[in-house]
Amino acid sequence: MDVPVDCACGHRFSVPESLVGGLAQCPECGKATEVPGLRDPLWRVLQVLALLAVVAAAWFGFQVGGAGGAMLGGAGTAVVLWVFSRGL
């Protein structure tokens, strides 16, 4: 799936999804243009916050819920794996 990129010169072009978070050369003006996506700094901050929230929830679940907290820990592990798979 291609990702749309808007260059500062006003040209819009598409690049492969593998370039998300990196740079692509604009075919119109030739300048390097950032490819927006999940690896942008804002997304990294959101990923870290999600990770911290899961860790805190799992800790609280184990402290309060006993066996029920184990289920929360399993769900938290799934979320942590998803966060890291998205390129943290």
ABEGO torsion letter per residue (X at the ends): XBBBBBBAAGBBBBBBAAABGBBBBBAAAGBBBBBBEAABAAAAAAAAAAAAAAAAAAAAAAAAAEAAAAAAAAAAAAAAAAAAAAGX
